[in-house]
Amino acid sequence: MGLVTAVLGILVPVGAALYEFVLFGRKRLGYRVQMDTPVTDELHSDLAGPLQQLKIDDRDLDQPSVVLMRIENAGSAAIHSDDYASLPGDLIGLRVSFPERRVCGVAVTEFHDDDNHLRHCFGPDSGLGVGDGVIQLPKAPLNQGNHYKVLAVLEREPGAPQRSEPPKPRVEGGIIGGVRRRRDHGRVQQTESNTTGLSRRWSIALFIFVFVVSVTQLGLALNEDGAAAPLDCAEGELTLVGSTAFEPVLTEAAESYRDHCPDATIEVATEGSEEGWARLDEAAGTDMLAFSDGPKAERYTSLLPTPVALILFTLIADPDVGVEDLSLNQVRQIWGGEIDTWDADALDGAALAIRTVSRESDSGTQRAFADRVLGGWEPGDSSADCLDDDADQGRINCRVDSTGDMVNTVAQLDGAIGYAELGAAMARDDVRTIAINGQPADLDAADAGAYPFWATEYAYSYGELTPDSLAASFLRFLTEQIGEDIIRFHGHRPCDDMVNEVLCQPTLTAGPTP
């Protein structure tokens, strides 16, 4: 939590600073009304002096007022004459209107640092002009921070209502490519009326202060995270045995756990589901977990299951067989020897003899294939090396020990077909996957009952595990924490993602029928 807070503490002020001083303050033309004062009462004062001489056309001004405005570059980039949002031939960049008043006289004064180049921008034919109630200002170029001031004398427009305070002036104009806030749309905006610039400087100082504090907090959070062990770490030794199909997940999960919990030693030694049960039952201890593709044999009464994931298997074949899809009935005919060549009428594939490759009987993958694809049976083997028909059965069926051996054997033999865990098959480009009943191996299809070749992966312990044991901690890591992401990465579905997470199997199951 401290790390998240620290990161947000950096992102928020940096983002705000970028928005305020880079995006919002890029090109910004602003104005300040520094004085807008009626002088009617002052004209009758004994100290009015020359103010009593304010006349136009030999008449006294009607409710005269004096306005002082500051026009400024309030952004972080220079404003050029071409930046003003007006037609190319129009000399006027800004228009200052005074509702219910008319302009009697105007002077442009107090150029930034007595800037001579700005003075020349307000000469004859510059666009500077006066209408009844409008002051027209030229397209004056302004460097960052530059400004000029406009002093105007006004009077009440004939027919306008008598007011103690006239309506405020309005400034019309805009900058092309300038600030575009939701309401501003690049128009000239009224800025702060102070002239010190302290608000902007204090804002920058505040951003810097918050940024420094946040960086310090982030450093402390990283040090704490690096030094502290995860909440559920345990120490000791643990051996993972069983399914070779699930070995890639176990290997990566063990490495990840060791990275988080350096006091733990975890060995992965998978030799098949049946072998895993036997080793765990013989060890009779809590320093081992056995993983299997499907439920254990009934004779292992002391082993307790924990569903871990739904895993997928797929048929695999020599890429040259010329077939991409088989029905369940065709798969059974192939393993039963009724179809022995790929160019049989039912398949219309390549002119190659079919060699079926199966897993040993202690394999969980083999049981899933026999139960869910072949309908509960599987023929015996007829060849020791998958090359010769040793039993003179007119077909070749051999057995291999592991998932890796299965994929390698199918890849090396002409016309071979077998089955393997989906991830192991997809990682190879020297075998092809075969769809079943037109459906490739897919988790959503399996969950919907459209794909039959799957199994629930179980983790078995010998009796109940103590909560603080390494085995219990690793199981929680695998089924509730980072391990679930590892399971997903390898193409399986964690039980927590299933509708029926207790059974960890599809709600609709595809039966082993043709």
N, C-alpha and C positions, 0 to 999 in steps of 0.2 A: 504493500500500500504506500509506503514511504517513497518507493521508486516512482510509482505512478504520479504521486503528488509533486515530486521534484521535477519530473518531465513536464507535467502540465504547468508548473511554475516557470519553466523556461519558455515553453511554447506560447503561453498567453501573452507575456510582455513583449516577446519578440514579434509575435503576430500583430499585436496592437501597435508596436512601434513602426513596423513595416507599413501597416495600413495608414497610420496617422501621418508619418513623415516621408514615406515613399510613394504610396498610392494616393492617399488623400492630399498630401502636400506637394505633389509633383509640379503641376502648373495651376496656380491659384491666384486669381485677381480679386482683391478685396477692397473694401472702403470703410471708412470710419466717419461718422458724423460727430465731429468734435465740438461743434457749437451750432445751435439753432435757436436764436434768441430774439424775441420781439423787443423792439426799442421804442415803442410808442410812448410809454410813461417817461422814459429817460429823456425824451426830446424836450420836456417841460422842466427839466431839472436845471438849477442854476449852474451846474457844472457841465451841461451838455455840450457847450462850445460848438464845434463844427458840426456835431450831429444835428443841430437845429437847421443846418443848411442842406439837409438831404432833400433834394427836389428833383423833379423831372418835368421837362416842358414848362418850367416856371411855376410848378405847383408842388405843394407838399405831398410826400408819399403817404399813401393810405395804409395805416397799420404796417409800417416798415418792419422788416426783420433782417437779421444778419446770419448767414450760414457759413461755417467753415468745415470743409470736407477734406479728408485725406484719402487719396487713391494710392494703393500700394500693391507690390508683388508680394503676396503672402505665402508663396509656395517655395519649393526647393529648386526650381529650374527657371532660367531666364524666359521672359515673355517677349516675343518679337512682334513686329508690326503685322506680319502675316498670320499671327496666332489669333487675332481678333475674329470673332464669328460674325463677319459681315461680308458683303459682296466685294470683289476685288477693286472695283472702281469707287467704292464708298470710302470717303476719308474719315468718316465718323466711327470711332471705336466704342464709345460709351455715350449714353444719354441720361442726364440727371433731370428728372421732372419734379416739379413742385406743385402738387394739386392745390387748387384754389388760390395760388399765388402766381405772380409773374415776375420775371427777372428784370431788374432795373440796371444792374451792372455786375460785372464779374472780373476777377483777376486770378491768374494762376501764379502761385507763389511757393516759397519754401521748397525748392527742389532738393532732393536728397544730396547732402554734402555739397550743396551749391553746384550740382552737376550741370555743366554747360551744354552737354549734348541734349539733355532734356529741355533746356530753354529753347533750343532751336526747333524742337518738335511742336512748339505752340506759336509759331510765327504766322505770317499771312499765308493763306491757302493751305493751312495745316489741317483744317477740319474743325478748328475751334470756332464756336458760334453760339448765338443766343436766340431763342425763340421767346414767345410770350411767357411760357412757364417751363422752359426747357433749356438746359445748358448742354451743348454738344461738345464732346471732348475727342481729340484725335487719337489715332492708334499709336500711342506713345510706347516705344520699347522700354521695358523695365528689367534691369538685372535683378538677381535675387536680393530682396531686402530694399530695393529702391522705391521711392515714393515721390509724390508731389501733392500740393494742396490747392484747393479751389476756394476762393473767398467770393461770396455773392451777397448782393443787397437786393432784397425783394420787397414787394408790397402786395396787399390783398388784391386779388383779381376783382374787377368790377362785377357786382352781382353776387359775389361769394358771400356766404353767411359770416356773421361776426363770430369769431372764436377767440378764446383766451390763448389757445395754442393751435397753430395751424397743423394740417396733416403732415406727416413725416415725408421727407423726400424719398424718391424712388430712383434706383439706379438700374438701367437696362443695358444689357450687353453680355458677352460671354467669350470664352476662350475655346478654340478648336483643340481637341485632344486634351483638355484640361480635366480638372476634377469632375467626376460624374457620380455624385451621390444620388440616392433615391429621389430626393427632392430638388437637388441643385442642378443636375444636368449640365454642368460646366458653366453655369451663369456666374457673374460676379456676385460675391457674397459679402455681407456685412461682417467685419472682423471685430476683435475686441477694441474697446475704445481707449485702452491704456496705450502708452507709447514706449514702454520700457522693454517689452518683449520677455518679461519675466515668466509669464505663463508657459510659453513654449520651452524655455530653458529649464524651468522646474519640472516640466513633464519629461524632458529628456533625462534629467537627473534621477527622477523617480524610476523611469524604465531601467536605467543602468543599475540602480540600487536593487530593484527586484530581481533583475537578471543575475547579479552577482550572488545574492542570497540563494537563488534557486540553483545555480551551478554548484555552490557549496553544499547545498542539501542533496543534490544529485550525487556528488562525490561520496558523501557520507552514506547514502543509501546503497550505492554500488559496493562500497567497502563492506557494509553490513551484509549485503546479499552474498558477496563472495566469501565472507568469512563464516557465515552461519550455514549450518546444514539444513536441508529441507525438514519440514515438520515431522514427516513420517519415516525418517531414515532409521535404519537398523544396522548393526554390525554383525559380523560372523561369516560363515561359509554356507553356500547353497549350491546344489547341483540340480540342473534342469534336464530331465530325460524324457523319452517318449517320441512323439511324432516328428518324423523328418520333414513332413509337409509344413509344419509350423515352425521349423528351425529358424528361417530368416527373421521372423518376428521375435522369437526368443533371443536370438543373438543381438539384435539391435536394442531390444528392451533391456537386456542385461548390461550392455555397454552404457546406455543412457542412465540406468540406475546407479551404476558405479561412478559415472561422472558427477551425479548429484550426491552420492553417499560413498565417499572414498574409503570408508572403513569396511565396506562389504566386498566379499569375494564371491563371484557367481560364475560357475562353469556350465557350459552348454554341452551335453553329451547325448544327443538323440540317436537312437538306433531303431525306432519303430514303436508304435503304441503298445503292443503286447510286451515287448522287452522292457518298456518303461514301467508298466504295472508290476512286472515281476521284480525289477530292481527295487522299486519303492517298497513293495510288500516284504522283500527280504531285508531291506535296510531298517524298516520299522522305526524310522526316526523322523524328526521335523526339519532336517537339513536337506530335504530333497522334495521336489515336485515333479509329478509325471503328467505329461500332456498327451492327449489322445484325440484322434478324429472320430468322435462318437463315444458312446458310453462304454464303460469297462465290462469285462467279463464278470459273471455273477460270483465266481469263486473268490474274487478279491474283496472279501467282506469288510476289511478294515479300511479300505480306501474311500475317502469322502470326496464327492465331486464339487467343483465350482465352475459353472458355465462361463466361458470367456468370450467366444465369438462364433459367428456363423461364417464358415469358410467354404469356398467354392472350389470344385475340381472341374477339369475339362478333359475330353478326349484329345489326344495328340497323335499325329501321324507323320510319316515321311512326307515332305512337301511335294514329292513327285507322284503321289497316289492319284491325283486328279479328282478327289472328292472333298467337298467342304461341309457336307451335312449328311447325317444318318438318322433314321428313325430308331426308336427304341427297339423295335422288332429286328431291324437290320443289324444293330449292335449285337443282339443276342444270337442272331444267325452267324455272324462272323466269329464270335467266341465259341459257338457250338460247332463250328466247322461246316455248316451248311453253305456258307459263302466263303470260298477260299481264294478267290482272285478279285482284284480291283476292277477288272473289266467285265465282271459278270453283268448280266442284263439288268439286275436290280440296282447296280451301282453306276455302271457306265463310266468307269474310271480308267486308269492306266493298265497296261498289260503287265501287271506285277502280282506275284504270289503274296498272299496276306500272311504276315507274321504277327501274332498277338503277343503282347508283352504285358504281364501281370505283376502285381506286387506279391510278396510272400504272405502267407496266411496270418502272420502276426501283425500285419499292417492295418492301421485304422483306415487308410485310404482304400485298401483292398476290400474291407468290409463295407465301406460306403458304396463302392462300385458294385459289389455283389448284391447288396440289399436294395439300393435305390435305382440301379440301372438294369442289372440282369434279373431282378426279381427274386433274389434270395439264393442263387446258385452261382457257381463258377467252375468251369471244367478244370481238370488237373493239367499239369504241365506235361509236355511231350518232348521237350528239348532242354538240355542243360546249358547250351550256349546260344540259343535262338538262331542257330544256323542249320542244324540238322534235325530231322524228324526221328529222334531216337526211339520212339515208341511205335513207329510205323502206323500212325493214326491218320496219315494223309493231310495233316496240318501241323503247323509249328506254333506252340504256345510255351513261352518260357517265363521265369520269374526273376525279379531283381529285388534287392534289399532296401533301397532307399529312393526318395524322390529324385535325387541327383542321378542315380544309376538309371532310373526309368527314362529320364529325358535324354541322357547320353546314348542309351541303347536304341531308342526310337530314332534318334538323329543319325545313327551310324548304319542302320539296317534298311535295305531296300524293301519297300512295301510294309514296313512295320506300323503298328498301331498300338497305343497304350493309353494311359491316363495319368494325370498328375495334378497337383495343386495349381490353381490358375496363375498365380504370380510367377511360379517357377517356369511355367510354359510360356508366358508372355515375355519373359526375359530372354528368350532364345529366338533367333531367326532361322535356325536350322530344323525346326519342327513347325507344323501347322496345327492350329486348333480346329477341332471338328464340332460343329453345332449338333445339338440333339433335337430332333423334331422341329428343325428350322430355327431353334433358339440358341444363340451363343451363350456362353456362361456369363451371367449378369446377376448382380445382387438383387436388383429390383424385380427381375424376372423370377428369381428363386423365391423371393418374399411373396410374390403374387401367385406362386404355384405353377409357373410356366416353365421352370427349369428344374430338373429332378436331381442333379448331381451335386449335392452339398452335404455338409455334416456340421454338427455342433462340436466345437473344440472345447474340451474340458480340461481343467487343471485338477489333478488329484493329489490329496495330501494323505499322510498316514494318520488317521484320527483327526481330532480337532487341533487346530494350530493355536498356540498362545498369541495373543494380540501383539506382543512386542517382539515376536520372532522375526528373523529375516524373511522366512518364507511367507508369513502373513503380510509383512510390509511390501514385499515384491508383488504379491497377488493384488494388493490394493493399488499399487503403482500401475499394474498392467490393466486392471479392470475399471479404475476410477480416475486415473490421473493421466500422465503423459503417455502411458502405454496404449491408451485408446487411440491416440493420434497415430502411433506406430502401426497399430492393427489396421486402421483405415488406409494408411499409406500403402500397405501391402495388399490392398484389394479385398480385405475382409470387413465384416460388420460387427462392431462390438455389441455385446448383448444389451447394453444400455440403450442402443439405438433401435432395438427391436420392439415391436408392439407387445409381444409376449417375452419380456426380458428374463423371466424366471426359467421358462423352458428353452429360451434362446433358439427358436426355430420358427420357420414361416407360419403365419396364421393359416394360410392355405397351402397345403403340401401337395406337390405333384407325385402321384403314386407311381409305382413301378409297372405301369401297364403300357402296352404298345401304343 
